[in-house]
Amino acid sequence: MGPTHALSGVAVWMAGAAGLQAVGHPVSAPDLAIGAAACAGAALLPDIDHPSSTVARTFGPVSTALSHLVDSVSAAVYNGTRTAREEPRTGGHRTLTHTTVFAVALGAVVALACGTLGRPAAIVTLFLLLGLAIRGLMGTWARRQGRTITMLTAAAFSAGAAWWLPPDRGYAVLGLAVSVGAFTHCLGDMITKQGCPLMWPVRHRGKRWWEVALPSLLRIRAGGGFEKTVLVPLLTVVAVGSSVLAVPETQQLVLSAWNAAVS
């Protein structure tokens, strides 16, 4: 579900940052904080192909209309590229936007747009991503405050974040965060009952839209008990723990304490 996808985006970004820190490549504070927020928002983006999803409802009629458009385009791409072994479809949910191709292309477009158009493009991108991150991670607060307050909050943070993000490398990091977030969403859907057409357009057993998934006994139901009682707490622990380890000073303290304990 939406909140779990957003949380997974934070967890994956922070875990990656902690890994880089561990091998001697620290991540700057802007890349760490803004990247995590952007990745959380981007982890909701693939569901823009579903009109009732969190991302489709975040920006009101505008995002809802865009969702219907993406749904139609995705269905057209599916029907135009499917093989004889795949049934035609009228809806495009979990097709085009749930592929590795989409995740990589979207991140590349964001990086190119921000690199070419500069800070205005970065502000718009961050506004959209932070709006989604707020709806995903702070859904109860966002519903209580209403869309206007939520969007004003996203606008304020996006303007500040765009000025904090270094143009020389920050825009590329922003594009990377979008790709990582969208791909993380696909990995999350991969463990559900339906699976995810992650490898399109690569053919496998005569199909292009074959679902990459876990063995049937290990798949979970979206919004089910396992997601709420196991997956969400686990992602929270990973996100918090990785956030601590991603900061050089904190990681040094943890390593010193560990060395002292085992010596």
C-alpha positions in Angstrom: 0.0 0.0 0.0 1.0 3.7 -0.4 2.5 4.3 3.1 4.6 1.1 2.9 5.9 2.0 -0.5 6.9 5.5 0.7 8.6 4.0 3.8 10.4 1.5 1.6 11.8 4.4 -0.4 13.3 6.0 2.7 14.7 2.6 3.9 16.4 1.8 0.6 17.9 5.3 0.2 19.2 5.4 3.7 20.5 1.8 3.5 22.4 2.7 0.4 23.8 5.8 2.0 24.9 3.8 5.1 26.6 1.3 2.7 28.5 4.1 0.9 29.6 5.5 4.3 30.8 2.1 5.4 33.1 1.8 2.4 34.5 5.3 2.8 32.2 7.4 0.5 30.2 9.6 2.8 27.0 11.1 1.5 26.4 14.9 2.1 23.6 16.1 4.3 21.6 17.5 1.3 21.9 14.3 -0.7 21.0 12.3 2.4 17.9 14.2 3.5 16.5 15.5 0.2 17.3 12.2 -1.5 15.4 10.2 1.1 12.4 12.5 0.8 12.5 12.4 -3.0 12.9 8.6 -3.0 9.9 8.3 -0.6 7.7 10.3 -3.0 9.0 8.5 -6.1 8.2 5.2 -4.5 4.6 6.0 -5.0 4.9 7.2 -8.6 4.4 3.9 -10.5 0.8 3.7 -9.1 -0.1 6.9 -11.1 -1.6 4.3 -13.5 -4.4 3.6 -10.9 -7.0 6.4 -10.5 -7.8 5.4 -6.9 -4.2 5.3 -5.7 -2.6 7.7 -3.2 -0.5 9.4 -5.9 -3.6 9.9 -8.1 -5.5 11.6 -5.3 -2.7 13.7 -3.9 -3.0 16.7 -6.2 -6.8 16.6 -6.7 -8.4 16.7 -10.2 -5.0 17.4 -11.9 -3.4 14.2 -10.7 -6.6 12.2 -11.1 -6.8 13.3 -14.8 -3.1 12.5 -15.3 -3.8 9.1 -13.7 -6.6 8.3 -16.2 -4.2 9.4 -19.1 -1.4 7.2 -17.8 -3.7 4.3 -17.4 -4.9 4.6 -21.0 -1.4 5.0 -22.4 -0.1 2.1 -20.4 -3.0 -0.1 -21.6 -2.2 0.9 -25.2 1.5 0.1 -24.8 0.6 -3.3 -23.2 -1.8 -4.2 -26.0 0.7 -2.9 -28.6 3.6 -5.0 -27.4 1.9 -8.1 -25.9 2.5 -11.4 -27.5 -0.1 -13.9 -28.8 0.2 -15.7 -25.4 -1.0 -12.7 -23.5 -4.6 -11.6 -23.1 -5.7 -8.1 -24.2 -6.4 -5.6 -21.4 -8.6 -2.5 -21.0 -6.7 -1.1 -18.0 -3.0 -0.4 -17.7 -2.4 -0.8 -14.0 0.8 -2.6 -13.2 2.1 -2.5 -16.7 4.3 0.2 -18.2 4.9 2.2 -15.0 5.9 -0.9 -13.2 8.9 -1.8 -15.3 12.7 -1.2 -14.9 12.5 0.7 -18.2 10.1 3.2 -16.7 12.1 3.7 -13.5 15.4 4.4 -15.4 13.8 6.6 -18.0 11.9 8.7 -15.4 15.1 9.3 -13.4 17.0 10.2 -16.5 14.3 12.7 -17.6 14.3 14.3 -14.1 18.1 14.6 -14.1 18.1 16.0 -17.6 15.3 18.5 -17.0 16.8 19.8 -13.8 20.3 19.9 -15.3 19.0 21.9 -18.3 16.4 24.1 -16.8 18.1 24.6 -13.4 16.6 25.4 -10.1 13.0 26.1 -11.3 12.7 22.5 -12.6 14.2 21.2 -9.3 11.7 23.1 -7.3 8.8 21.7 -9.3 10.2 18.2 -9.1 10.7 18.5 -5.4 7.2 19.9 -4.9 5.6 16.9 -6.6 7.8 14.4 -4.8 7.6 16.0 -1.4 3.8 16.3 -1.8 3.7 12.5 -2.4 6.1 11.8 0.4 3.9 13.7 2.9 0.8 11.9 1.8 2.6 8.6 2.0 4.5 9.0 5.3 2.2 11.4 7.1 -1.2 10.4 5.7 -3.2 11.0 8.8 -1.7 14.5 9.3 -2.3 15.3 5.6 -5.9 14.2 5.7 -6.5 16.2 8.9 -4.9 19.4 7.6 -6.5 19.2 4.1 -5.0 19.4 0.7 -4.3 23.2 0.8 -2.1 23.0 3.9 -0.4 19.9 2.7 0.5 21.5 -0.7 1.7 24.7 1.0 3.9 22.6 3.2 5.3 20.8 0.3 5.9 24.0 -1.6 7.8 25.6 1.3 10.0 22.6 1.8 10.7 22.2 -1.9 11.8 25.8 -2.4 14.2 25.5 0.6 15.4 22.1 -0.5 16.1 23.2 -4.1 18.4 26.0 -2.8 20.1 23.6 -0.4 20.8 21.0 -3.2 24.1 21.7 -4.9 23.4 22.2 -8.7 26.8 20.7 -9.7 25.8 17.2 -8.5 22.5 17.5 -6.6 20.3 17.4 -9.7 21.9 14.1 -10.8 21.2 12.8 -7.3 17.6 13.9 -7.6 17.2 11.9 -10.8 18.9 8.9 -9.1 16.4 9.2 -6.2 13.5 9.1 -8.6 14.8 6.0 -10.3 15.6 4.2 -7.0 12.2 5.1 -5.6 10.3 3.9 -8.7 12.3 0.7 -8.8 11.8 0.1 -5.1 8.1 0.3 -5.7 8.4 -2.4 -8.3 10.3 -4.6 -5.9 7.6 -4.1 -3.3 4.9 -5.2 -5.8 7.0 -8.2 -6.7 6.4 -9.8 -3.3 2.6 -9.4 -3.6 0.1 -11.9 -5.0 0.1 -10.4 -8.5 3.9 -9.8 -9.0 5.4 -7.1 -11.3 6.4 -7.0 -15.0 9.8 -5.8 -14.0 11.7 -7.1 -17.1 9.5 -5.8 -19.9 10.2 -5.9 -22.9 12.4 -8.9 -22.4 10.6 -12.1 -23.6 10.4 -15.0 -21.3 8.5 -18.2 -22.3 6.8 -16.4 -25.1 5.6 -13.4 -23.0 6.8 -9.8 -22.7 4.6 -8.9 -19.7 5.5 -11.9 -17.5 5.3 -11.2 -13.8 8.4 -11.4 -11.7 7.3 -12.7 -8.3 8.3 -14.8 -5.4 7.1 -18.4 -5.2 3.3 -18.4 -4.6 3.6 -19.6 -1.0 5.8 -16.6 -0.1 3.7 -13.9 -1.7 1.8 -11.5 0.5 -1.5 -9.8 0.2 -1.3 -6.0 -0.2 -2.7 -4.3 2.9 -2.8 -7.6 4.7 -1.6 -8.6 8.2 2.0 -9.4 7.2 2.4 -6.0 5.6 1.1 -4.2 8.7 2.6 -6.3 11.5 5.9 -7.4 10.0 6.9 -5.5 6.9 6.2 -2.0 8.1 8.0 -2.4 11.5 11.0 -4.0 9.6 11.2 -1.2 7.1 11.0 1.3 10.0 13.9 -0.3 11.8 16.0 -0.4 8.6 15.2 3.3 7.8 16.0 4.5 11.3 19.1 2.3 11.7 20.5 3.2 8.3 19.9 6.9 9.0 22.0 6.6 12.1 24.8 4.7 10.3 24.7 7.0 7.3 26.0 10.0 9.3 29.8 9.7 9.6 30.1 10.9 13.2 27.3 8.6 14.4 28.7 5.6 12.5 32.1 6.2 14.1 30.5 6.2 17.6 28.7 3.0 16.8 31.9 1.3 15.5 33.9 2.5 18.6 31.2 1.1 20.9 31.2 -2.2 19.0 35.0 -2.5 19.1 35.0 -1.8 22.8 32.3 -4.4 23.4 34.1 -7.2 21.6 37.6 -6.4 22.7 
